[in-house]
């Protein structure tokens, strides 16, 4: 697994905000607190990205879902007919 290490200069505004938030939430390890905040921000951004991608391709996704739904229904119907018309009688009761 790859390890990522970043050193960031938050500047005077965001550095002070981080200090206030860490103090308010009783986090003594500012580095660990900053890493947790960054991880959550990355997760939120990724969720936003997925929503944007879904919105951009929603029509295509819906069309593919319908196409595969029909294909699967047809396949299952054909298997059912195939099973009903099987003439194998080997005497095994199952």
Backbone bond lengths (Angstrom), bond angles and torsions (degrees), N, CA, C in turn:
res aa  C-N    CA-C-N  psi(-1)  N-CA   C-N-CA  omega(-1)  CA-C   N-CA-C  phi
1 X - - - 1.442 - - 1.524 108.91 -
2 X 1.293 116.40 134.93 1.461 121.20 -179.02 1.524 110.06 -77.46
3 X 1.294 115.39 139.36 1.458 121.66 175.15 1.522 107.75 -103.90
4 X 1.296 116.35 137.47 1.460 120.97 178.40 1.518 108.64 -118.74
5 X 1.325 115.65 132.39 1.454 121.15 179.81 1.520 107.61 -130.64
6 X 1.320 116.23 125.60 1.454 121.00 -179.93 1.525 109.47 -125.71
7 X 1.295 115.84 141.00 1.456 121.38 170.87 1.516 105.79 -111.94
8 X 1.320 115.75 120.15 1.458 120.42 -175.30 1.514 110.98 -117.97
9 X 1.321 115.21 140.16 1.459 120.75 171.83 1.520 106.40 -99.66
10 X 1.320 116.49 107.25 1.459 120.61 -177.55 1.525 112.48 -79.48
11 X 1.302 116.96 -10.31 1.461 119.82 -178.55 1.523 110.73 76.91
12 X 1.305 115.91 175.59 1.466 120.12 -174.63 1.528 112.55 -70.27
13 X 1.312 118.31 -33.82 1.462 120.53 -177.48 1.530 110.95 -72.90
14 X 1.333 117.03 -55.58 1.461 119.92 -176.58 1.530 112.49 -76.22
15 X 1.312 117.17 -26.86 1.464 119.83 173.91 1.519 110.35 -63.02
16 X 1.326 116.15 -44.90 1.466 120.94 178.92 1.536 110.84 -66.28
17 X 1.332 116.75 -39.17 1.466 119.91 177.54 1.531 110.65 -62.74
18 X 1.318 116.65 -42.86 1.456 120.56 178.33 1.528 110.28 -61.01
19 X 1.306 116.94 -43.97 1.471 120.98 179.42 1.536 111.00 -60.77
20 X 1.340 116.81 -45.01 1.471 120.56 179.40 1.525 111.21 -63.56
21 X 1.325 117.04 -45.43 1.469 120.68 -179.80 1.524 111.25 -64.13
22 X 1.307 116.86 -42.40 1.462 120.58 179.64 1.524 110.38 -64.53
23 X 1.317 117.26 -41.79 1.461 120.55 178.86 1.532 110.74 -65.92
24 X 1.325 116.71 -42.25 1.462 121.09 -179.36 1.525 111.58 -63.78
25 X 1.331 117.03 -36.83 1.466 120.95 -178.27 1.529 112.31 -94.95
26 X 1.313 117.18 9.17 1.467 123.75 176.81 1.522 113.57 60.29
27 X 1.320 116.85 40.62 1.467 121.58 174.89 1.528 108.27 -98.39
28 X 1.320 115.76 114.22 1.459 119.90 179.35 1.517 111.49 -80.47
29 X 1.329 116.93 -33.40 1.464 121.55 -179.08 1.520 108.72 -88.07
30 X 1.327 115.74 94.31 1.470 121.45 -176.47 1.526 111.83 -62.22
31 X 1.307 117.08 -35.19 1.464 121.22 -179.10 1.534 110.92 -66.19
32 X 1.321 116.41 -44.88 1.469 120.66 178.40 1.523 110.10 -65.71
33 X 1.322 117.22 -38.88 1.458 121.35 178.55 1.530 110.48 -64.10
34 X 1.329 116.43 -43.99 1.466 120.73 178.67 1.524 110.57 -63.62
35 X 1.327 117.24 -39.47 1.463 121.01 178.42 1.525 110.73 -63.80
36 X 1.348 116.78 -40.06 1.463 120.35 178.38 1.530 110.66 -64.68
37 X 1.320 117.26 -43.88 1.463 120.77 178.60 1.524 111.30 -62.79
38 X 1.317 116.58 -42.72 1.457 120.54 179.26 1.528 111.02 -64.15
39 X 1.314 117.39 -42.29 1.465 121.41 179.05 1.528 110.78 -61.13
40 X 1.332 116.64 -43.14 1.468 119.96 178.68 1.518 111.32 -65.90
41 X 1.326 117.12 -38.98 1.465 120.53 178.49 1.529 110.61 -64.90
42 X 1.327 117.01 -38.56 1.462 121.41 177.85 1.526 110.07 -64.99
43 X 1.337 117.24 -43.25 1.468 121.13 177.58 1.523 111.47 -60.20
44 X 1.333 116.53 -43.70 1.459 120.60 179.58 1.528 111.10 -64.95
45 X 1.318 116.89 -40.51 1.466 120.87 179.05 1.522 110.79 -65.50
46 X 1.339 116.50 -39.28 1.461 120.40 178.45 1.535 110.57 -65.10
47 X 1.328 116.86 -40.31 1.465 121.24 176.87 1.524 109.92 -61.64
48 X 1.313 117.19 -44.23 1.464 121.97 177.30 1.529 110.25 -60.62
49 X 1.337 116.79 -43.55 1.459 121.25 -179.58 1.531 110.36 -60.81
50 X 1.352 117.06 -44.56 1.464 120.18 179.02 1.520 111.07 -62.08
51 X 1.326 117.22 -39.79 1.463 120.92 178.63 1.527 110.53 -64.44
52 X 1.310 117.11 -41.11 1.464 121.15 178.83 1.530 111.09 -65.06
53 X 1.323 116.20 -43.43 1.467 120.01 178.72 1.523 110.89 -64.61
54 X 1.333 116.82 -42.21 1.460 119.96 178.83 1.528 109.78 -61.67
55 X 1.334 116.45 -44.83 1.461 120.28 -179.76 1.531 111.12 -61.75
56 X 1.322 116.70 -38.44 1.465 120.61 -178.82 1.522 111.95 -68.29
57 X 1.332 117.20 -31.30 1.465 120.61 -175.57 1.527 113.03 -117.81
58 X 1.332 117.21 20.18 1.466 120.87 -175.83 1.524 112.72 -58.57
59 X 1.331 117.38 -42.15 1.469 120.24 179.93 1.526 111.42 -63.30
60 X 1.330 116.86 -42.69 1.466 120.86 178.55 1.523 111.08 -64.59
61 X 1.323 116.50 -41.64 1.464 121.30 -179.99 1.523 109.86 -63.28
62 X 1.327 116.93 -43.98 1.463 121.16 179.71 1.523 110.68 -63.09
63 X 1.328 116.92 -42.68 1.464 120.52 179.16 1.524 110.99 -63.43
64 X 1.320 117.37 -42.08 1.466 120.40 178.86 1.524 111.38 -66.46
65 X 1.331 117.03 -39.83 1.466 119.57 177.44 1.526 110.63 -58.96
66 X 1.335 116.44 -44.89 1.462 120.82 -179.26 1.530 110.56 -65.40
67 X 1.317 116.52 -42.10 1.467 120.87 179.47 1.530 110.87 -59.86
68 X 1.329 116.85 -47.50 1.462 120.39 -177.53 1.529 111.92 -73.77
69 X 1.329 117.29 -29.04 1.460 120.17 175.49 1.528 109.69 -63.50
70 X 1.323 116.77 -46.04 1.471 121.32 178.85 1.526 109.91 -64.04
71 X 1.317 117.24 -43.69 1.464 120.82 179.73 1.525 111.38 -60.97
72 X 1.319 116.85 -44.04 1.467 120.71 -179.40 1.526 111.70 -67.69
73 X 1.331 117.24 -40.29 1.460 120.33 177.80 1.522 110.69 -62.58
74 X 1.323 116.70 -42.59 1.461 121.03 178.69 1.520 110.54 -63.95
75 X 1.305 116.58 -43.66 1.465 121.25 179.87 1.526 110.60 -61.93
76 X 1.331 116.82 -45.42 1.466 120.10 -179.90 1.520 111.60 -65.17
77 X 1.334 117.17 -38.13 1.458 121.01 178.64 1.527 110.19 -64.88
78 X 1.316 116.82 -41.98 1.473 121.11 178.28 1.524 111.36 -64.69
79 X 1.326 117.37 -38.32 1.479 120.09 178.13 1.520 110.90 -66.39
80 X 1.329 116.56 -38.01 1.462 120.52 -179.89 1.531 109.69 -64.52
81 X 1.324 117.21 -44.39 1.467 121.55 178.47 1.519 109.64 -62.99
82 X 1.311 116.85 -41.81 1.465 122.44 179.65 1.528 110.64 -61.09
83 X 1.324 116.80 -43.31 1.470 121.52 179.75 1.527 111.71 -67.47
84 X 1.324 116.55 -36.88 1.463 120.23 -179.17 1.529 112.41 -69.74
85 X 1.324 116.76 -30.33 1.465 120.82 -176.27 1.521 112.76 -95.75
86 X 1.313 117.95 6.08 1.457 120.96 179.98 1.522 110.27 -66.60
87 X 1.317 116.65 133.33 1.461 121.50 -177.98 1.528 112.48 -107.09
88 X 1.301 116.59 20.81 1.450 120.67 -179.30 1.532 108.47 -77.91
89 X 1.321 116.56 120.87 1.472 120.21 176.99 1.518 107.07 -132.58
90 X 1.331 113.96 90.13 1.456 118.06 -177.26 1.531 111.59 -100.56
91 X 1.328 115.76 6.70 1.456 119.61 177.25 1.506 114.54 82.62
92 X 1.322 118.91 -2.02 1.457 121.44 178.79 1.528 107.78 -84.50
93 X 1.336 117.10 122.75 1.478 120.44 -172.02 1.529 114.86 -80.93
94 X 1.299 118.54 53.53 1.476 119.88 172.80 1.495 110.35 -149.17
